[in-house]
Amino acid sequence: MIKQPIKKWRKPFLIGVKDFFAVGWGALNHLLWPKRCVNCRSIILEINSELCDGCWQQIGAVSGGNYCKRCGRDVSEYGISGGGCAGCEGEEFSFDAIARAGVYATSLREMILSFKTDSGKATKTLSFLANSALSGSTFLDDIDYFVPVPLHWMRRVRRGYNQSQILAEQLAHPAAIDGQRSRTRVNTDLVRIRRTKIQPSTASVHQRLKNVKGAFAVRRGHDFAGKKICLVDDVKTTGATLNECAKQLKEAGAAKVFALVLAVADQRID
């Protein structure tokens, strides 16, 4: 028996019925098991969002505004002088410029802390923020490799992942491998060779510099000569870690080193 072809009017009708039941099932599922904000656990209505409106508003409050492209601190549009600001005047940085998503406070701080203990928590939102910061940077089209700030192998084994590498792998860039924006040039030839102490927020610049001095090295056979590198990390406080990493990369032949972070913590002007 030869089957008759489905009439043209039946195809869109069947598709419409299928979509109707899919939407209905989604609504019922959301009613029985409502989605909750990954940050504050309140119920959210937006199925495609990880955060509630309140947390998004807090992030908007700490991610808007101008910041110094040299140190990452908040600054007015008239507070830049000679490429830096009053906060970083007299400071020396081994990296050439920095881009950030926001200030280390409110919901952004809470999500970053959670990200250190649960790699799947808020990854979508944090990756969106990192990509937004990258797209607004001064060095978007000037990157050969993304290099995540490494963890010591003992800390990585205990945690199970490096949050900075996860962020780096989520970045979209015109120079991505095979020309695909969904894949990035992530290079992990920068390693941490010495386990450092977890520094309290009250640690001085001198203490942080001493803590990370000699903690990083570049693997043999690296491909950094003449390359422009973008370091990727979750938080910059004083910049000691980024400085030490940038120093090692430049000693390995890197032409320029930039930094991309989710948040800048130290907003003080000493």
Secondary structure as the mmCIF struct_conf table of DSSP 4:
data_model
#
loop_
_struct_conf.conf_type_id
_struct_conf.id
_struct_conf.beg_label_comp_id
_struct_conf.beg_label_asym_id
_struct_conf.beg_label_seq_id
_struct_conf.end_label_comp_id
_struct_conf.end_label_asym_id
_struct_conf.end_label_seq_id
HELX_LH_PP_P HELX_LH_PP_P1 ILE A 2 LYS A 7
TURN_TY1_P TURN_TY1_P1 LYS A 8 TRP A 9
HELX_RH_AL_P HELX_RH_AL_P1 ARG A 10 LEU A 32
BEND BEND1 TRP A 33 TRP A 33
STRN STRN1 ARG A 36 ARG A 36
TURN_TY1_P TURN_TY1_P2 VAL A 38 CYS A 40
STRN STRN2 ILE A 43 ILE A 43
BEND BEND2 LEU A 45 LEU A 45
TURN_TY1_P TURN_TY1_P3 ILE A 47 ASN A 48
BEND BEND3 GLU A 50 LEU A 51
HELX_RH_AL_P HELX_RH_AL_P2 ASP A 53 SER A 63
BEND BEND4 GLY A 65 GLY A 65
STRN STRN3 TYR A 67 TYR A 67
TURN_TY1_P TURN_TY1_P4 LYS A 69 CYS A 71
STRN STRN4 ASP A 74 ASP A 74
TURN_TY1_P TURN_TY1_P5 GLU A 77 TYR A 78
STRN STRN5 SER A 81 SER A 81
TURN_TY1_P TURN_TY1_P6 GLY A 82 GLY A 83
STRN STRN6 GLY A 84 GLY A 84
TURN_TY1_P TURN_TY1_P7 ALA A 86 GLY A 90
BEND BEND5 SER A 94 ASP A 96
STRN STRN7 ALA A 97 VAL A 103
BEND BEND6 TYR A 104 TYR A 104
HELX_RH_AL_P HELX_RH_AL_P3 THR A 106 PHE A 115
TURN_TY1_P TURN_TY1_P8 LYS A 116 THR A 117
TURN_TY1_P TURN_TY1_P9 SER A 119 ALA A 122
HELX_RH_AL_P HELX_RH_AL_P4 THR A 123 SER A 135
TURN_TY1_P TURN_TY1_P10 GLY A 136 GLY A 136
BEND BEND7 SER A 137 THR A 138
TURN_TY1_P TURN_TY1_P11 LEU A 140 ASP A 141
BEND BEND8 ASP A 142 ASP A 142
BEND BEND9 ASP A 144 ASP A 144
STRN STRN8 TYR A 145 PRO A 148
HELX_LH_PP_P HELX_LH_PP_P2 VAL A 149 HIS A 152
HELX_RH_AL_P HELX_RH_AL_P5 TRP A 153 ARG A 159
BEND BEND10 GLY A 160 TYR A 161
HELX_RH_AL_P HELX_RH_AL_P6 GLN A 163 GLU A 169
TURN_TY1_P TURN_TY1_P12 GLN A 170 GLN A 170
TURN_TY1_P TURN_TY1_P13 PRO A 174 ALA A 175
HELX_RH_3T_P HELX_RH_3T_P1 ILE A 177 GLY A 179
TURN_TY1_P TURN_TY1_P14 ARG A 181 SER A 182
BEND BEND11 ARG A 183 ARG A 183
STRN STRN9 VAL A 186 VAL A 186
STRN STRN10 LEU A 190 ARG A 192
BEND BEND12 ARG A 194 ARG A 194
HELX_LH_PP_P HELX_LH_PP_P3 ARG A 195 PRO A 200
TURN_TY1_P TURN_TY1_P15 SER A 201 THR A 202
HELX_RH_AL_P HELX_RH_AL_P7 VAL A 205 VAL A 212
TURN_TY1_P TURN_TY1_P16 LYS A 213 GLY A 214
STRN STRN11 PHE A 216 VAL A 218
TURN_TY1_P TURN_TY1_P17 ARG A 220 GLY A 221
TURN_TY1_P TURN_TY1_P18 ALA A 225 GLY A 226
STRN STRN12 LYS A 228 LYS A 236
BEND BEND13 THR A 237 GLY A 239
HELX_RH_AL_P HELX_RH_AL_P8 ALA A 240 GLU A 251
TURN_TY1_P TURN_TY1_P19 ALA A 252 GLY A 253
BEND BEND14 ALA A 255 ALA A 255
STRN STRN13 LYS A 256 VAL A 264
#
